[in-house]
Amino acid sequence: MAKIDRLYQDELFRLQNLAAEYARHNPSQAGRLVSSGTDPDVERILEGVAFLTAGLRAELEQDQGQLLNNLLQVAAPELLRPLPSITLIRFTPKQALKTEQILKIGTPVSGLNANGRRCEFRTLQSVRLCPIEISAVQLQSSKSLEPGKYKLSLTLDCHQGGIEQLRGQTLPLYLQGNSQQITQIMGNFLHHNVAFDAQFGEQQQSLSLDDFYQDTALMQWPMVQDEAPELPAQRILQRYFMLPELAQGLRVETDFIPQNCDARRLTLNWYFDQNTQWPSVDLAQVFQLFVVPAINLFQREAPPQVRVLRQTETLLAPRARSDEQLSVYSIKQIFGQFRSRVEAHEYRPFWQQGLSDSGLYQERLSTHPVDNSLQLSVVLSGHELSQEQEMIRAALLCSNGADTVSLAPGALSEHTSGSPELADFYNLLTPTPYRDALPSEKKQRQSIQQLCGNLLGGLNLNALHNSLRQLAALGSPDQARYQVSLRKIDSIKAVEICITERLVAAHSLRGYQIKLTLSGDHFTSGGEMKVFLHLLQQFFINLVPVNYFCELVVTDQQTGETMQWQPMLGKQLLL
């Protein structure tokens, strides 16, 4: 039986029952609907309505995937698109740089892959370049009057001006190197740091540990500038599953530097307890300045084409340069222009309907039926009544597809139009693999559930596992990274949640205490486990209701060690 037949029989049965019930309640108005004899006119009407309704239901069920697609285009458009390559770019100021220079989001860098094809990346965060460098990093035992057992000192030298130029800013530090060794160092900073101070000139100033924290901003960017990314709770872990090295950043608040400070050297000292374990590594090569994530996305123009009103969709293909391979990602802008008019008119995304008098567009990304390549088409709405010929121009966001996989560390070092002239740069890592697979309807449903669900409302082990696995599936660029992420997720063996209260400044605050039991042998090191748990804490903090604090307690069933994070009210630490 065809689908339309099943729906027709279902609708006809429903209408006959509804007609009989209505006739019983209103015999004077609808008595003929259930007359003793069969009325062919009534039967014909019911059958016709059933047929039309069945056809409508069939179309709605067929277009249900498009409805999910439309919802995700508004709420989380990047979940509908391929996953471009991501890497980390380090900028180094040249000696000619005398004052600070701000490199805006979208600063381009390029390079050639192993096959001689050009690949272009754009930065995902702004960079504040200053004429400073890390001149020394030293680990030693703490002196008798100093706290802790170990002391790590990092010295910054300013080549132009004093350290006052750092005042009021956050100083980003990135830890580069072997993942197992770096996560071990990160674990020391996150869980074994007992004190923090700074030296400049002849002054030494004790600082609060709140002035030093993990740089989660490395995981807070949208794929496309000015486009709303997914919810913060999902965003951090999804970026981590995509590129775990993004979790190797630290930030220092520099409000402690006094005004008019002419000192040209700043030394930051961290003190650690006796439980730290330090890998055998050259720390001077580990700490890096001016490191930001970059994505393989850039703008290319599509050849102008005449709008054909009888075509529902218009195919948009980017114009590639001779030394590059392109794969479409999304639409940046669409303009239409009539031959008799000088000015062009802009088409806006369909969810901006009513905000202006401009036309609307809806993008559709699909795979080519022959070669399975990605193709981008657009449905235009507006200006149909004009009798003039309309020329359509589009700016598209594109990637280099799988070409980026052969980019070795250091390959992205060539200047292009828009690259900073007073800085050198290179990529610290081989870019993540490009993933061109588009989400199925099942994955779209899972994404909607992820965005709309209240995980804390019914938190249990199965719900937490499912939620984290969905994030890993969305963020992991390949199967190998997905399996690594699953191993970390499966380390969680039990979860317990309870609502508790704390007295803060004579006020009673309610919050969630989340207790986890996990198996530490699922991680390559204790440091990797602590970094993962620290990000999991940020995940829970973003899930709790407004004005509720979040407290995380974790027990390692392998060692019996219990780790407890200070309760957080949003970004504020509760003491």
N, C-alpha and C positions, 0 to 999 in steps of 0.2 A: 504494500500500500504506500502510495506516495505521501509525502509530508502534507501536501495541501488536502489530500483526501481525509487524513486523520483529523486535521484541524477543522475541515468542513463538517464532518460527522459530529465532532465535539461541539461546535457552535450551533448546529441544527438541534441537537439534543437539548442544549442549554436554552435556546430560544423557545422550543416547544414547552418545556417545563415552566419557563418564566411566563409565557403567554397563558398557560393554564392557571397558574397561581394568580396572575393579575386579573383574569376573567372571573375567578371566584370572588375576589374582593370588590370588583367593579362590574357586576353583571349587566347593569343598564348601559354602560359605556363600551364594554369589550366582551359582551356575551358571545358574539359570533366567533371569537377566537377559539372557542371550545364547543362549537355546535355539534349536535349528535351526528350529523352527516359531514363527510369530508368536503370542505369548501376548497376547490382548486385555486381560487384567487388568494385565499389566505395562505395555503401551502406554498404557492409560488412566491409570495412576498417573503415568507419565512426562509425559504430555500435561497432566495436571492440575497437577503441580508446575511445569511450564514456564509454564503460563498464569498461575498465582499469582505466580511470580517475575517474569514479564514485567510484570504489573500493578504490582508493587512497584517495579521499576526505572523504570517510567514516572512513578510518583509521586515517586521520588527525584530524577529529572531535572527534573521540574516544580518541585520544592521546592528545587532547588539555589540559586536566587536568594535564597530565604528563608534558607538556611543562611549565605550570604555576608552577608545583612542582619543576622543574629544575631551573627556574628563582629564586624562593624563596630559594632554597638550597644555591644559591650563595649570594643573597642579604640579606636575613633574615631567616636563617635556623631554628631559634627557633620558628617561626610562624607555622612550619609544625609538631611540636612535642608536646607531652603532656606538661602540665605546672607543674613542680615539686613544692614541698612545699618550702616556704621561711620563715626564721625567723631571729631574731637578737641575736647575741652571745656577751656576755660581758666577757672580760678577766680581771682577777685580778692578778697582779704580786705577787709572794710569797716573803717573807722576804729574801730568799736566792738570789734574783735577785739583783745584784750589779751594773750592767751597762745595757744600753739599749739592747733590743733584737728585731729583726725584724721577725715577723711571716708572712711568705709569703702567697700569694693567694693560696687557696687550702689546708690550714691547716685543718686536720680532727678533728671532735669532734663526740662523739656518746653517745647513751643512750638507755634505754629500755622504750617502750611504756606501756600502761596500760595492754596489753596482754602478756607482757614479750618478745616481739619481738624486736630485735635490729634495731635501725635506725641510719644512719650515715649522717652527713652533712659536707660540705666543705665551708670554708670562701670564700667570693667573693671579698674581699679587703685585702690588707696587713695591719698589725697592728704593730705599733712601741711601744713596751712595754718599759716603764721607771719606775724606783722605785719612783713614785710619787702617791699622792692620794689627793682627795678633802677633806679638813679638816673642812671647814665651808662654809655655804651659808647663807647670811643675807640680808633681805629686810628692808629698813628703809626710813624715810623721808630725803630728801636732806638737807644739812646744808645751812646756809644763803649764803655762798660764792660759793656753788656748783650749777651747772646747773640742770634744771629740777625740778620735784617735788619728784620723788622717786629715790632711789639709791639701786642697787643690787650688793652686793660684794661676790665674789667667791674666796676662798683662797686655794691655792695649796701648799702642803708641799713635799719637796724632801727628801727622807730617805737616799739616797746615793748621795754624790756630791751636786753641786749647781744647780740653775736653768739655768745655761749656757747650760746644756745638752738639753734644749728645744729650744735654739736659732736656727733661720733659718728653723724651722719646722712649720707645721700647727698643732695647738692643737685642736683635735676634741672633742666636747662636745655633749653628747646625752641627750635628755630630756625624761625621762621614767615616765609613770604613766597613769592616766585616760585620754583618748583621748581628751575629751571636755576641761579638765583643761589644758592639755599640749598645745593644739592649741591656747588657750587663751594666755598662756605665750609666745608662738611663735609669735603670732600677736603683742604682746607688743615689742618684739625684732625687728621685721621686719618693724613696722610702727610708733613706739612711742619712739624709742631710739634716744636721742638728743646728747649724748656725751659718751665718752669711755676713760678710762685711766687705768694705771697699777701702782702698788706699789711694789717695791722690795728693800730690805734693807731700807735705809733712803731716797731713791729716789721715786718721783712720776712723771710719764710721761704721758702727754696727747697723745692720739692716734687718728688716723683717723678712722672714721666709716668704711672706705674701708678695714681696717684690720680685720673686723669682718663681717661674712656673713653666710647665710644659707648653710648648707653642702649638696649641690645637688650631691656630689660625691657618696652619699649613693644610688643614683638612676641612676648611670652611668655605671653599670657593664654589661658585657655579661653573658649569662647563662653558657657558656663554655669558659674557658680560651683560649686565642689566636684565638677566633672566632669572626669575626666582627659582632657586634650587629646592630640593626636597627639604623636609622638616629637619631641624638641627639634630634631633635625636638620631635619625637615620643617617644623616649626612656624614657624621664623624666616622662611624664604623664602616660605612660603605667606602669611604675614601681609604680607610686603613686596609680593608680587604683588597682594594685595588692596588695599593702601593704601600706596604708596611713601613717603608723608609720615611714616609711622611710623618711618622710619629717620633722621629729622632731630632726634633727641634726644641729649643729652650728660649725663653725670653726673660730679660732683666729690665725692670723699670728703673729709669735713671733720674727720677725726681730728686734723689739725694744730692746730686751734683749742685753746688751753690752757684749763684749768679756771679759773673765776672771771674770765674775760676780760670787762672792762666796756666794751670798745670797741664802738661802735654802727655802725661802718662797716667793711666788708670789701671789699678790692679784689683781684681775681684777674687775674693777668697771664700771657698766653701769648706765647711768642716763636716766630717762624716763619723758615724759611730764605728764600733769595732766589728760590726757584722758585714761590712762591705767587702767585696771581692773585686780586685782590679785586674783586668786582663793585661797581658804583656803586649803593649802597643805604644807607639809613639804618639803621645797625647797632643803634641804640637801639630801633627798631621790630622788629628781627629776634629778639632774645633775649627769651624769655618764661619766666615761672615758673608752676608749678602747672598744667601741661597733662597731661591723661590721655586715653586712648582711651575711647570710650563706644559702646555697642551699642543698637540699637533692639529690645530685648527687655524684657518686663515681665510681671508675673503678672496673670492674670484667672481668674475662677471659671467653671466650667461649671455649668449648672443641674442640681440633683440629679435623679437618675432611678433607677427601680427596676431592679434587676438581673434580667434574664430569662435563666434558665439554658439554655434551648433555643437561644439565640442565641450563636454562636461569638464574634462581635465586638460591642463596644458603642461606638457613635459618640459622641465627645465634641466639643462645640461651645462655644466661649467666649461669655460674655454681654458684648456690646459696649456701650459708653456711647454717648450720643446724638451726640457730636461726634467719633467716631473710627471708623476702619475697622480690622478685625482680620484677621490671618492667623495660623493656628496654627503653632507651632514644635515643641514637645515637651511632655511631661508633667512637671510638677514634683512633685506628690504625688497619691495616690489613697487615699481612705478609704472603708470600708464600715461601715454601722451597721444592726444589727437593731432592730426597733421595741421589743422587750422589754428592750433593754440601753441603759444610759446612755452607756457608753464606746464610742468608735468603734475599729475595727481598721484598721491600715494595710496596704496592698498595696505590696510592694517589687518592684524590677526582677527579671526572671527569673534573671539571673546571680547574684543574692544567695541563691539557693536553698540551704537548709541552714543559713543564718546565724541564722535565727529561725523561729518557728512561724507567722509572718504569711503571708498569701496572696501570690501573685506576679502580676505583670502583664507583658505584652509590648506595646509600642506599635507601631502600624503607620501610617505616613504615606503617603497616596496622593492621587491627583488625582480630583476628582469627574468622573464619566463624561459629564456634560452641560455644565457651565460651566468645567471644568478647574481649579476652585479647589481648594486644598489641604484635605483633610479628615483628621482624626486619629481613629483608632479604637484600642481596647484589647482585648486578650484576657486575661481574668481566670482565675486558677486558685486554688482554695481555698474553703472554706466551702460547697461544693456540697451537703453532706449535711444542712445545716440546713433545717428545714421552714419557717423564718420568712422573711418578706419582708425583703430587704436593700436599703437605700438607698445608692447610690453617689454620692460627692462627689469632684470632681477640681479641682485647681489646675493651670492650664495656663500655659505660657510662650508669649507671643504677640508679634507685631510689627505694625507699621502697614503692612506691605507696601510697595507702590510709592508710597504717600503721601509718603514721606520724600524723594523725589527733588526735590521743589519747595521744600525747606527751604534758604533762603539762609543764608550765613554770618551769625551773630548772631541767628538766629531762635530758637534754643534758649536762651532767657533767662528763662523764667517759672518761678517757684517752684511746687512741688507738695508734697504730703505726703511728708516725708522729705528735702526739699532743705535745704541749710544756710542758716540765717537770717543768719549773719555773713559771708556771701560772696555776691558777684555772679558770674555765669557766662555764657558764651555759646560757641557752636560756632565754631571757627576756619575750618572747611571745610564745603562742601556735602557731605552724607553720600554714601557710595558707593551706587550703584544696588542695589536689592533684586533678588535672583535667586531665583525660586521653582522653577526646574527641579530635579526630583529625579534622582539619579544612575541611569543605566541599569545593567543587569547587567554590561555590559562595563566601565563605570567602577568598579563595585564590585570587580571582579576586579583592575583596575589599582591600586585603593587597597590591597587586600590584598597585592599584590606589592610596593607601595611600603613598606608597614609591615614586611613579612617579609624583603625582599631585602637582600643584602649588597652594596652598591654598590661598596665599595672592594675586594671580593674579585675582581672582574673589571672594574675601571674602564677604560673606553675612551670615545672620543668619542661613539659612538652610545648607550651606556648612560647617560652623563651627560646628554646631550640629552633622552633619553626620560624620565629621572627628573625633570629640571627642568620639562619640558613638562607632565608629570602634575601637578606642584605648581602650575604656573601655571593649568592648567585647573580645578583644585579651588579655587584662591584668587581668581581673577579674577572680579569681579562682573558684567562685561559683555564683549562681544566686543572693544570698543576697547581696554580695558586688557589683555585677553589678547594682542592683537596687539603691543602695546608690550612686554609681557613676553617674547613670542617673539623679538622683535628683539634684546633683551638676551641671551637664551639663545643665539641663533644667532651671536652675536659670538664665541663660543668656537670656535676653529678646530682646535685640537689639544690633547691631554691626554696626559701621561706621568706615571706613578707609580712610585716605587721605595722600597724599605725601606732606611733609613740608620740610623746610630748617632751619638750625641753623648756626650761625656764631661761629666757634670754632677756637681760636688761629689764627685769621685773615683768616681762610679758611671757605668756605661755604660747609656744609655737608647736603646731602639729607637724608631723612628718612621717616619712616612710623609712623603716629600717629593713634593709634587704640583706639576707644572709645567704651566702653561696658556699657550697662545698664543691671543690674541684680536684682534679688529679693533675699534679704538677708535672708528671712524666709525659704529658702531651706537648710540652714546650721544649725547645732546644736549650733553654737556660732559665734560671730563676728570674733574670732580668726581663726576658721576653714575656714571661707570665705576668710580671708586675706592670709592664707597659700595657699589655692587653687589658688587665683589670682596671688600670687607671682610665683607659678609654671607655671601658664598660661602665665605670662610675659616671663619666660624663654623659653616657647614653641614658642612664637612669635619671640623672639630674634634669635632663631635658624632657623627661616623660612625666615627672611628678606635677601635680596641679600648682597653680600660682599660689605663693605664700605658704607652701609646704616645703620643708627641708628634706634632704635625702642623705641617708647614712648607709654606707656599704661595709659589711663585715664578711671576710672570706677566710675559709679554712681549707688548707691543703691536706687532703686525706693521706697523702704519701708521707709527709713529714710531721703532720699534726700542727704545723705553724698556723697561727691566726693573724691575719692582717686586717687592720681596721682603719678606715678613712675617716677623717674629720667630717662631721655633718656639714652639708652645704645648702644654703638657701640661694638658689640660682648660682651666681658666681661668687657669692659672699660666704666666707668661712665663718661658721658659728663657733665661738670660743666658750 
